[in-house]
Structures are given as C-alpha cells and as structure tokens.
Amino acid sequence: MTKFIKISIFLFCLFITTMVFGRSSEWFETTTAHMVKNSCDRNCRIEIMENEIEYSVLLLMKSVLAELQYQLEEKTRKKIWEK
C-alpha cells in the first residue's frame, strides 16, 4: 500500500512538472517506466521522488518570485505616474 501511495505522489509530481514547467512527455514516459520496472529498487525510487519534489518546489518558488517582482514593479510604476 505504501508503495502505491509513493508512486502516486511521484506520478502527481511528474505530471505537475511536465505540464506546468514544460518537461517533455518523453522524459515523463521514460521516468515512469523506469520507476515501475524492477530495474529501479527502493533507494532509486526514493531518490527520484526526492529530486523531483525538490525540482518542483524550486520551480514553483521561482514562479512565485517572478510574479511578486512583476507586481512590485507595477505598483512602483503606478506611484511614479500618480506624482
């Protein structure tokens, strides 16, 4: 049961990074096949999941920071035009 949950979480992360952050579908298919096959042991799966989650979080943070920077620039422009 825990293996199913871990693989489900991993697939969710793969799906999110593939669709939102532009990972190729080929990469998604290759990584998923590698995870499901017996060639990838428990440590391999854990490492892939940790790396994918870390990558997803970093890209999400980068996107949030870019949005915040944009909003700050817009507020600055509005204040300059109001003067």
Buried (B, 14 or more C-beta within 10 A) or exposed (E): EEEEEBBEEBBEBBEBBBEEBEBEEEEBEEBBEEBEEEEBEEEEBEEBBEEBBEBBEEBBEEEEEEEEEEEEEEEEEEEEEEE
